[in-house]
Amino acid sequence: MLSGGIPIGKAFGIPLRLHYSWFIIFILVTWALAASYFPDTYPTWSSAAAIAAGVITSLLFFGSVLAHELMHSVVAQREGIPVQSITLFIFGGVSQLTAEPKRPGDEFRMAIAGPGTSLMLGGVFWAIYFGLHHTTGAAEFIGAVSYWLGLINLSLGVFNLIPGFPLDGGRVLRSILWGQSHNLLKATKTASDIGRGTGYLFIFVGIWFLFTTQWLNGIWLAFIGWFLESAAAGSYRQLALQDRLQGHKASEIMSRDCPQIDPDITIERLVNEHILSSGRRCFTVVEDDHVLGLVTMHNVKVVPRDLWKTKRVKEAMTTLDKVKSVGPNEELLTVLRIMNENDVNQVPVIEDHNIVGMIGRDKILSFIDVHKELGT
């Protein structure tokens, strides 16, 4: 869902990242708390106390969001689903799973774990607040931070239970529909349609707010609605794509014609005599029947144009030990995932240490389109 981000460590073996958009919302939340909420609610506080409360509350808030996502991921791991990473971004957090749940019960437990964690944290923070109610000094400071964190965690838990996919509530709904129909794709379609409808509702309410004095809330609601509608539609398309690729192997669509080039030709010759004349984007670099690596359009584009006449292919290629490859019996779904994870448009098919074919992203997309037209 999200690429890039800053690694901040691991939890339960899961890499944690901060997407660059996270800093935007962190600054906005901190500013709103330090400049408005705490000074208005506690007018006797100093500016330093309000700023400190704003920063601490923001950090604990995003810690709560991380706990929400961690519970999703921990349950997923327990159900045998590897978790690639957790990324915090402008709308909260997202766990990047490498596969869909295998059973409706797995989906239900994974989905409910996040909101359950948020509701539990909300209860704990409010218990702290009510325990420190009507106190002063440091206790009042802790109580004030706890009240806001309790409120926001309870709100987060309730919001995520809205039955619109891909929100947690939508995943709970999908698990129930899946259990009844025994058809994951059909259940996802229904939950996704509800999710898109929920997104449109947020957009319409946001637009209505734009014509009132709450224009800032309107922009935010419309933005959330747009994100939810896009995520719901995208999630269904992704599952439909997986459904079409399921059971198909790399050997079915790989190109067995792998053009070979000499490692000592220049980049200019490669472009003029091979790429432009054939339209191909990937070539095997071979010397004395020994495969050295691959050279692709990406390798060519990173070489400055004024060096094309002198730089040789073997200086620009990706050596074989660094090439992401697949076997002929690899699932097409796995092939596509490898392409996405490594940001490449083609991968070689290797068997017994020999390149027996190539698969390009365009071949996979063409395969999907044909099956879509045939209704298979």
MARBA-274873 format. One record per residue (C-alpha): x, y, z. Coordinates in steps of 0.05 Angstrom, whole numbers, plus 5000, padded with zeros to 4 digits. Layout:
// residues N
NODE | X | Y | Z
...
This chain:
// residues 376
NODE | 5000 | 5000 | 5000
NODE | 5055 | 5049 | 5020
NODE | 5126 | 5050 | 4993
NODE | 5186 | 5083 | 5025
NODE | 5190 | 5107 | 5097
NODE | 5241 | 5112 | 5152
NODE | 5258 | 5048 | 5191
NODE | 5250 | 5059 | 5266
NODE | 5262 | 4989 | 5292
NODE | 5226 | 4923 | 5300
NODE | 5172 | 4894 | 5346
NODE | 5157 | 4820 | 5349
NODE | 5205 | 4813 | 5290
NODE | 5163 | 4861 | 5248
NODE | 5200 | 4920 | 5215
NODE | 5169 | 4987 | 5235
NODE | 5171 | 5048 | 5189
NODE | 5149 | 5121 | 5190
NODE | 5121 | 5144 | 5123
NODE | 5140 | 5216 | 5106
NODE | 5068 | 5237 | 5110
NODE | 5068 | 5219 | 5184
NODE | 5108 | 5280 | 5201
NODE | 5053 | 5324 | 5173
NODE | 4999 | 5297 | 5218
NODE | 5046 | 5293 | 5278
NODE | 5062 | 5367 | 5271
NODE | 4988 | 5385 | 5262
NODE | 4965 | 5344 | 5322
NODE | 5021 | 5372 | 5366
NODE | 5006 | 5443 | 5344
NODE | 4930 | 5435 | 5356
NODE | 4941 | 5407 | 5425
NODE | 4996 | 5455 | 5447
NODE | 4967 | 5519 | 5417
NODE | 4893 | 5507 | 5428
NODE | 4867 | 5447 | 5466
NODE | 4911 | 5448 | 5529
NODE | 4914 | 5525 | 5536
NODE | 4838 | 5530 | 5529
NODE | 4824 | 5471 | 5575
NODE | 4877 | 5489 | 5627
NODE | 4886 | 5565 | 5624
NODE | 4930 | 5566 | 5686
NODE | 4984 | 5525 | 5652
NODE | 5047 | 5557 | 5627
NODE | 5064 | 5556 | 5553
NODE | 5120 | 5507 | 5567
NODE | 5072 | 5459 | 5602
NODE | 5022 | 5463 | 5544
NODE | 5077 | 5450 | 5492
NODE | 5105 | 5392 | 5533
NODE | 5035 | 5362 | 5540
NODE | 5024 | 5370 | 5465
NODE | 5088 | 5334 | 5446
NODE | 5080 | 5278 | 5498
NODE | 5007 | 5267 | 5480
NODE | 5022 | 5264 | 5405
NODE | 5077 | 5213 | 5416
NODE | 5032 | 5170 | 5460
NODE | 4976 | 5177 | 5410
NODE | 5019 | 5149 | 5354
NODE | 5044 | 5096 | 5403
NODE | 4971 | 5076 | 5412
NODE | 4962 | 5073 | 5336
NODE | 5024 | 5029 | 5332
NODE | 4996 | 4983 | 5387
NODE | 4931 | 4978 | 5347
NODE | 4969 | 4955 | 5285
NODE | 5016 | 4910 | 5324
NODE | 4958 | 4871 | 5351
NODE | 4932 | 4860 | 5280
NODE | 5001 | 4835 | 5260
NODE | 5014 | 4792 | 5321
NODE | 4948 | 4756 | 5310
NODE | 4964 | 4749 | 5236
NODE | 5031 | 4717 | 5252
NODE | 4997 | 4670 | 5300
NODE | 4951 | 4649 | 5244
NODE | 5011 | 4634 | 5199
NODE | 5009 | 4698 | 5157
NODE | 5077 | 4732 | 5150
NODE | 5077 | 4807 | 5162
NODE | 5124 | 4847 | 5117
NODE | 5123 | 4912 | 5158
NODE | 5081 | 4963 | 5195
NODE | 5081 | 5034 | 5169
NODE | 5054 | 5095 | 5206
NODE | 5028 | 5148 | 5158
NODE | 4981 | 5208 | 5155
NODE | 4917 | 5168 | 5167
NODE | 4945 | 5124 | 5222
NODE | 4979 | 5058 | 5208
NODE | 4978 | 4999 | 5160
NODE | 5002 | 4927 | 5168
NODE | 5030 | 4899 | 5103
NODE | 5011 | 4826 | 5101
NODE | 5041 | 4779 | 5050
NODE | 4977 | 4738 | 5041
NODE | 4902 | 4738 | 5054
NODE | 4873 | 4700 | 5114
NODE | 4859 | 4627 | 5098
NODE | 4795 | 4621 | 5139
NODE | 4738 | 4668 | 5160
NODE | 4755 | 4657 | 5234
NODE | 4827 | 4680 | 5221
NODE | 4801 | 4743 | 5188
NODE | 4754 | 4758 | 5245
NODE | 4807 | 4750 | 5299
NODE | 4857 | 4792 | 5261
NODE | 4806 | 4847 | 5247
NODE | 4777 | 4853 | 5317
NODE | 4845 | 4854 | 5351
NODE | 4860 | 4926 | 5330
NODE | 4795 | 4961 | 5352
NODE | 4795 | 4917 | 5415
NODE | 4865 | 4943 | 5432
NODE | 4844 | 5016 | 5420
NODE | 4781 | 5008 | 5464
NODE | 4822 | 4975 | 5519
NODE | 4874 | 5031 | 5517
NODE | 4819 | 5083 | 5518
NODE | 4790 | 5051 | 5580
NODE | 4858 | 5049 | 5614
NODE | 4873 | 5122 | 5599
NODE | 4805 | 5144 | 5624
NODE | 4813 | 5103 | 5687
NODE | 4878 | 5141 | 5699
NODE | 4843 | 5207 | 5686
NODE | 4785 | 5194 | 5733
NODE | 4834 | 5169 | 5786
NODE | 4871 | 5235 | 5782
NODE | 4810 | 5279 | 5774
NODE | 4810 | 5346 | 5812
NODE | 4885 | 5340 | 5827
NODE | 4938 | 5393 | 5814
NODE | 5011 | 5396 | 5793
NODE | 5042 | 5336 | 5759
NODE | 4981 | 5292 | 5773
NODE | 4937 | 5342 | 5736
NODE | 4985 | 5342 | 5678
NODE | 4983 | 5265 | 5674
NODE | 4907 | 5266 | 5680
NODE | 4899 | 5318 | 5625
NODE | 4942 | 5277 | 5577
NODE | 4905 | 5213 | 5597
NODE | 4836 | 5244 | 5584
NODE | 4853 | 5263 | 5512
NODE | 4887 | 5196 | 5499
NODE | 4827 | 5159 | 5527
NODE | 4779 | 5199 | 5483
NODE | 4820 | 5191 | 5420
NODE | 4832 | 5116 | 5430
NODE | 4758 | 5103 | 5443
NODE | 4742 | 5144 | 5381
NODE | 4794 | 5105 | 5341
NODE | 4765 | 5039 | 5363
NODE | 4693 | 5059 | 5347
NODE | 4712 | 5090 | 5280
NODE | 4749 | 5027 | 5258
NODE | 4688 | 4985 | 5273
NODE | 4649 | 5021 | 5219
NODE | 4629 | 4963 | 5172
NODE | 4663 | 4990 | 5111
NODE | 4721 | 4951 | 5080
NODE | 4781 | 4959 | 5088
NODE | 4767 | 4987 | 5157
NODE | 4771 | 4935 | 5212
NODE | 4695 | 4934 | 5217
NODE | 4692 | 4920 | 5143
NODE | 4739 | 4862 | 5152
NODE | 4696 | 4835 | 5209
NODE | 4636 | 4841 | 5162
NODE | 4675 | 4806 | 5106
NODE | 4693 | 4749 | 5153
NODE | 4619 | 4739 | 5170
NODE | 4597 | 4742 | 5097
NODE | 4655 | 4696 | 5078
NODE | 4634 | 4646 | 5131
NODE | 4563 | 4646 | 5105
NODE | 4577 | 4644 | 5030
NODE | 4644 | 4606 | 5031
NODE | 4665 | 4654 | 4975
NODE | 4720 | 4704 | 4993
NODE | 4715 | 4744 | 4929
NODE | 4640 | 4753 | 4935
NODE | 4645 | 4772 | 5008
NODE | 4701 | 4822 | 4991
NODE | 4658 | 4853 | 4936
NODE | 4600 | 4865 | 4984
NODE | 4644 | 4892 | 5040
NODE | 4683 | 4935 | 4989
NODE | 4618 | 4965 | 4961
NODE | 4597 | 4984 | 5032
NODE | 4666 | 5013 | 5044
NODE | 4661 | 5055 | 4981
NODE | 4592 | 5079 | 5001
NODE | 4619 | 5099 | 5069
NODE | 4675 | 5137 | 5035
NODE | 4626 | 5175 | 4991
NODE | 4585 | 5191 | 5053
NODE | 4646 | 5221 | 5087
NODE | 4660 | 5262 | 5024
NODE | 4589 | 5289 | 5020
NODE | 4589 | 5307 | 5095
NODE | 4657 | 5340 | 5085
NODE | 4631 | 5381 | 5027
NODE | 4571 | 5402 | 5068
NODE | 4617 | 5424 | 5125
NODE | 4656 | 5466 | 5074
NODE | 4595 | 5512 | 5068
NODE | 4592 | 5521 | 5143
NODE | 4642 | 5550 | 5192
NODE | 4673 | 5481 | 5201
NODE | 4710 | 5483 | 5134
NODE | 4774 | 5452 | 5163
NODE | 4735 | 5392 | 5189
NODE | 4702 | 5389 | 5121
NODE | 4767 | 5384 | 5084
NODE | 4792 | 5331 | 5131
NODE | 4728 | 5289 | 5126
NODE | 4728 | 5294 | 5050
NODE | 4801 | 5273 | 5049
NODE | 4787 | 5213 | 5094
NODE | 4727 | 5195 | 5050
NODE | 4768 | 5198 | 4987
NODE | 4822 | 5154 | 5019
NODE | 4770 | 5103 | 5044
NODE | 4735 | 5099 | 4976
NODE | 4801 | 5090 | 4939
NODE | 4826 | 5038 | 4989
NODE | 4761 | 4998 | 4985
NODE | 4761 | 4997 | 4909
NODE | 4835 | 4981 | 4907
NODE | 4829 | 4924 | 4957
NODE | 4776 | 4890 | 4916
NODE | 4815 | 4898 | 4851
NODE | 4876 | 4868 | 4885
NODE | 4838 | 4807 | 4909
NODE | 4804 | 4798 | 4841
NODE | 4873 | 4801 | 4809
NODE | 4899 | 4748 | 4859
NODE | 4838 | 4705 | 4843
NODE | 4855 | 4706 | 4768
NODE | 4928 | 4690 | 4779
NODE | 4915 | 4635 | 4829
NODE | 4941 | 4567 | 4805
NODE | 4979 | 4594 | 4745
NODE | 5054 | 4583 | 4738
NODE | 5111 | 4625 | 4711
NODE | 5124 | 4573 | 4656
NODE | 5055 | 4588 | 4625
NODE | 5072 | 4659 | 4603
NODE | 5147 | 4666 | 4605
NODE | 5184 | 4685 | 4541
NODE | 5231 | 4628 | 4523
NODE | 5266 | 4672 | 4472
NODE | 5320 | 4707 | 4514
NODE | 5364 | 4750 | 4470
NODE | 5437 | 4749 | 4490
NODE | 5488 | 4804 | 4482
NODE | 5563 | 4810 | 4490
NODE | 5587 | 4844 | 4555
NODE | 5638 | 4887 | 4518
NODE | 5591 | 4925 | 4472
NODE | 5577 | 4998 | 4490
NODE | 5511 | 5024 | 4517
NODE | 5503 | 5063 | 4452
NODE | 5507 | 4999 | 4411
NODE | 5459 | 4964 | 4458
NODE | 5408 | 5019 | 4449
NODE | 5415 | 5028 | 4373
NODE | 5426 | 4956 | 4352
NODE | 5384 | 4918 | 4403
NODE | 5334 | 4959 | 4443
NODE | 5308 | 5005 | 4387
NODE | 5308 | 4952 | 4334
NODE | 5273 | 4898 | 4375
NODE | 5233 | 4937 | 4426
NODE | 5258 | 4892 | 4481
NODE | 5273 | 4920 | 4549
NODE | 5316 | 4864 | 4579
NODE | 5376 | 4825 | 4554
NODE | 5419 | 4768 | 4580
NODE | 5493 | 4785 | 4583
NODE | 5532 | 4723 | 4563
NODE | 5607 | 4710 | 4555
NODE | 5633 | 4642 | 4532
NODE | 5565 | 4610 | 4545
NODE | 5568 | 4635 | 4617
NODE | 5512 | 4682 | 4640
NODE | 5541 | 4743 | 4675
NODE | 5477 | 4781 | 4688
NODE | 5421 | 4822 | 4659
NODE | 5418 | 4891 | 4629
NODE | 5351 | 4927 | 4627
NODE | 5323 | 4994 | 4608
NODE | 5331 | 5015 | 4680
NODE | 5405 | 5000 | 4677
NODE | 5411 | 5041 | 4614
NODE | 5373 | 5101 | 4640
NODE | 5417 | 5110 | 4701
NODE | 5478 | 5118 | 4656
NODE | 5489 | 5192 | 4636
NODE | 5477 | 5201 | 4561
NODE | 5546 | 5229 | 4548
NODE | 5577 | 5163 | 4573
NODE | 5538 | 5117 | 4526
NODE | 5594 | 5116 | 4474
NODE | 5646 | 5092 | 4524
NODE | 5611 | 5054 | 4579
NODE | 5604 | 4980 | 4566
NODE | 5546 | 4935 | 4581
NODE | 5583 | 4895 | 4634
NODE | 5595 | 4959 | 4673
NODE | 5520 | 4976 | 4674
NODE | 5488 | 4907 | 4681
NODE | 5460 | 4875 | 4743
NODE | 5503 | 4815 | 4760
NODE | 5468 | 4748 | 4764
NODE | 5479 | 4741 | 4839
NODE | 5439 | 4806 | 4850
NODE | 5383 | 4789 | 4802
NODE | 5315 | 4772 | 4832
NODE | 5294 | 4708 | 4797
NODE | 5239 | 4656 | 4799
NODE | 5232 | 4583 | 4780
NODE | 5187 | 4558 | 4724
NODE | 5137 | 4529 | 4774
NODE | 5131 | 4593 | 4815
NODE | 5060 | 4620 | 4823
NODE | 5046 | 4681 | 4780
NODE | 5020 | 4716 | 4842
NODE | 5087 | 4706 | 4875
NODE | 5123 | 4731 | 4812
NODE | 5081 | 4795 | 4813
NODE | 5095 | 4805 | 4887
NODE | 5170 | 4798 | 4875
NODE | 5166 | 4851 | 4820
NODE | 5128 | 4899 | 4865
NODE | 5172 | 4889 | 4926
NODE | 5236 | 4899 | 4885
NODE | 5209 | 4953 | 4838
NODE | 5228 | 4915 | 4775
NODE | 5189 | 4904 | 4711
NODE | 5217 | 4836 | 4692
NODE | 5249 | 4776 | 4725
NODE | 5287 | 4717 | 4695
NODE | 5262 | 4647 | 4702
NODE | 5320 | 4603 | 4724
NODE | 5324 | 4527 | 4725
NODE | 5387 | 4487 | 4741
NODE | 5427 | 4552 | 4743
NODE | 5406 | 4569 | 4671
NODE | 5360 | 4625 | 4648
NODE | 5304 | 4588 | 4613
NODE | 5257 | 4648 | 4604
NODE | 5237 | 4718 | 4622
NODE | 5172 | 4746 | 4651
NODE | 5155 | 4819 | 4642
NODE | 5102 | 4857 | 4681
NODE | 5067 | 4871 | 4614
NODE | 5060 | 4796 | 4602
NODE | 5025 | 4787 | 4669
NODE | 4979 | 4846 | 4657
NODE | 4963 | 4819 | 4587
NODE | 4948 | 4750 | 4617
NODE | 4900 | 4783 | 4667
NODE | 4865 | 4823 | 4613
NODE | 4854 | 4762 | 4569
NODE | 4824 | 4723 | 4626
NODE | 4780 | 4783 | 4644
NODE | 4754 | 4787 | 4572
NODE | 4741 | 4713 | 4571
NODE | 4706 | 4717 | 4638
NODE | 4751 | 4663 | 4668
